[in-house]
Amino acid sequence: MRGPSWMVATAALLALTAGCAPKDEAPAVDLAAEEKAIWDRSAEWLKLAQAKDNAAIVDTVFLPDAITVFDGQVRNGSAEIKASFDEEMARMPAATLTWTTTAVKLASSGDMAWETGAFTMDPDGEGATPAVSGNFVTVWSKVDGIWRVAADSGSTAKPAEAAPADAAAPAAG
């Protein structure tokens, strides 16, 4: 009786340990390479923005269901985003735009990231209207192997308000 019960116990043990074996793990994500890819995509986007190619920006940089939020103005989806870009270009045809990325952070999964930085927009290029500066955060999502913008948000920096004249004088005493 010892033989068959030993075989049954061994078979049961093998079946149990097979269920506990490590699953095939997804290959490790090279986060440094993915970070560089986002820096590169942001640079590509900037070139398209400076070329004022709104169609290419919306079609190749943004996801179809992306959202933008700038100074309280919310745009949902490709059609609204492109209409907003086109309206700004019509209103400010000589405008110039530049930005500098200060950081890119990736999710450990390697398929989601955010970028932060600063931008400067001059509404009339070399004209008399002063440029405005601000900060942005962009959320990137990797879809079908390509980094695309899921959300982009920014706000212009407001100049410091002047203190009231009577607040500048020290109190007598």
LOGU-848561 format. One record per residue (C-alpha): residue in one letter; x, y, z; chain. Coordinates in Angstrom, 2 decimals. Example, Ala and Ser with C-alpha at 12.3 -4.5 7.8 and 13.67 -1.06 7.14 Angstrom:
BEGIN
r	east	north	up	c
a	12.30	-4.50	7.80	A
s	13.67	-1.06	7.14	A
//
This chain:
BEGIN
r	east	north	up	c
m	0.00	0.00	0.00	A
r	2.92	2.26	0.53	A
g	3.79	2.50	-3.17	A
p	0.48	3.78	-4.57	A
s	-0.14	6.25	-1.74	A
w	3.39	7.63	-2.19	A
m	2.69	8.17	-5.90	A
v	-0.63	9.88	-5.19	A
a	0.99	12.15	-2.60	A
t	3.83	13.03	-4.98	A
a	1.38	13.80	-7.80	A
a	-0.71	16.00	-5.47	A
l	2.42	17.81	-4.26	A
l	3.56	18.44	-7.84	A
a	0.12	19.77	-8.79	A
l	0.10	22.12	-5.81	A
t	3.60	23.43	-6.40	A
a	2.88	23.97	-10.10	A
g	0.04	26.28	-9.10	A
c	2.42	28.23	-6.88	A
a	5.12	28.61	-9.52	A
p	5.85	32.18	-10.57	A
k	3.75	33.34	-13.47	A
d	5.40	34.61	-16.60	A
e	6.13	38.19	-15.69	A
a	5.90	41.03	-18.14	A
p	9.31	42.22	-19.20	A
a	10.72	44.93	-16.98	A
v	9.95	48.44	-18.18	A
d	12.99	50.59	-18.94	A
l	11.75	53.70	-17.15	A
a	14.77	55.76	-18.21	A
a	14.06	55.00	-21.89	A
e	10.37	55.81	-21.44	A
e	11.26	59.10	-19.73	A
k	13.53	60.02	-22.63	A
a	10.73	59.13	-25.06	A
i	8.44	61.65	-23.33	A
w	11.10	64.37	-23.41	A
d	11.45	63.64	-27.15	A
r	7.66	63.68	-27.74	A
s	7.38	67.00	-25.93	A
a	10.11	68.43	-28.17	A
e	8.26	67.12	-31.26	A
w	5.07	68.77	-30.00	A
l	6.88	72.07	-29.45	A
k	8.14	72.00	-33.06	A
l	4.58	71.43	-34.29	A
a	3.33	74.27	-32.07	A
q	5.99	76.63	-33.37	A
a	5.06	75.61	-36.93	A
k	1.43	76.35	-35.95	A
d	0.33	72.92	-37.19	A
n	-2.77	72.51	-35.04	A
a	-4.13	69.58	-37.05	A
a	-0.94	67.57	-36.55	A
i	-0.88	68.41	-32.85	A
v	-4.44	67.24	-32.31	A
d	-4.10	64.19	-34.56	A
t	-0.68	62.93	-33.46	A
v	0.04	64.33	-30.01	A
f	-3.32	64.36	-28.19	A
l	-5.53	61.36	-27.51	A
p	-8.98	61.70	-29.11	A
d	-10.60	62.06	-25.67	A
a	-7.93	64.35	-24.20	A
i	-8.76	67.32	-22.02	A
t	-7.06	70.71	-21.73	A
v	-7.50	73.23	-18.94	A
f	-5.86	76.64	-19.23	A
d	-6.69	79.51	-16.92	A
g	-10.08	77.96	-16.20	A
q	-11.00	77.22	-19.83	A
v	-11.79	73.51	-20.25	A
r	-11.72	71.78	-23.64	A
n	-12.81	68.15	-24.01	A
g	-11.86	65.99	-26.96	A
s	-10.10	66.58	-30.25	A
a	-12.76	68.78	-31.86	A
e	-12.93	71.26	-28.96	A
i	-9.16	71.33	-28.52	A
k	-8.52	71.96	-32.22	A
a	-11.23	74.65	-32.39	A
s	-9.62	76.38	-29.41	A
f	-6.15	76.23	-30.98	A
d	-7.50	77.50	-34.31	A
e	-9.36	80.36	-32.61	A
e	-6.22	81.41	-30.73	A
m	-4.18	81.33	-33.94	A
a	-6.78	83.45	-35.77	A
r	-6.85	85.94	-32.89	A
m	-3.06	86.03	-32.47	A
p	-1.45	85.06	-35.80	A
a	2.00	86.40	-34.81	A
a	2.02	84.68	-31.42	A
t	5.08	82.72	-30.37	A
l	5.20	79.88	-27.89	A
t	8.00	78.07	-26.14	A
w	8.22	75.80	-23.13	A
t	10.80	74.10	-21.01	A
t	10.21	70.76	-19.38	A
t	11.51	70.66	-15.82	A
a	10.55	67.11	-14.85	A
v	9.04	63.90	-16.17	A
k	7.77	61.26	-13.75	A
l	6.59	57.81	-14.79	A
a	4.26	55.30	-13.22	A
s	6.10	52.07	-12.41	A
s	3.98	50.36	-15.07	A
g	5.66	52.54	-17.71	A
d	2.40	53.41	-19.48	A
m	1.46	56.67	-17.73	A
a	3.53	59.73	-16.93	A
w	3.34	63.41	-16.13	A
e	5.50	66.25	-17.30	A
t	5.89	69.62	-15.60	A
g	7.48	72.79	-16.82	A
a	7.23	76.46	-17.66	A
f	6.00	78.20	-20.81	A
t	6.19	81.63	-22.39	A
m	3.68	82.88	-24.93	A
d	4.08	86.21	-26.69	A
p	0.71	87.13	-28.21	A
d	2.17	89.34	-30.95	A
g	5.68	87.98	-31.40	A
e	7.99	90.98	-31.59	A
g	5.11	93.43	-31.06	A
a	4.45	95.74	-28.12	A
t	2.22	93.36	-26.14	A
p	4.28	91.75	-23.39	A
a	4.76	88.00	-23.25	A
v	3.05	85.97	-20.56	A
s	4.64	83.12	-18.68	A
g	3.25	80.31	-16.62	A
n	3.52	76.69	-15.61	A
f	2.03	73.51	-16.96	A
v	1.45	69.87	-16.17	A
t	0.84	67.34	-18.93	A
v	-0.38	63.78	-18.40	A
w	0.94	61.32	-20.98	A
s	-0.48	57.88	-21.73	A
k	1.25	55.21	-23.78	A
v	-1.26	53.80	-26.26	A
d	-0.28	51.24	-28.88	A
g	3.38	51.95	-28.13	A
i	3.08	55.73	-28.64	A
w	3.10	58.41	-25.96	A
r	0.06	60.69	-26.35	A
v	-1.32	63.53	-24.25	A
a	-4.31	62.58	-22.12	A
a	-4.53	65.90	-20.26	A
d	-2.74	69.22	-20.48	A
s	-3.20	72.03	-18.00	A
g	-1.52	75.32	-17.35	A
s	-1.94	78.75	-15.89	A
t	-0.30	82.05	-16.52	A
a	1.56	83.68	-13.67	A
k	-0.16	86.80	-12.45	A
p	1.98	89.81	-11.66	A
a	2.19	90.66	-7.98	A
e	-0.38	93.22	-6.98	A
a	0.98	96.51	-5.72	A
a	0.47	97.07	-2.02	A
p	-1.86	99.93	-1.10	A
a	0.06	103.18	-0.51	A
d	-0.88	103.37	3.17	A
a	0.28	99.78	3.77	A
a	3.84	100.67	2.77	A
a	4.33	103.23	5.57	A
p	5.34	101.83	8.95	A
a	2.95	102.51	11.80	A
a	3.93	105.38	14.06	A
g	4.68	104.43	17.52	A
//
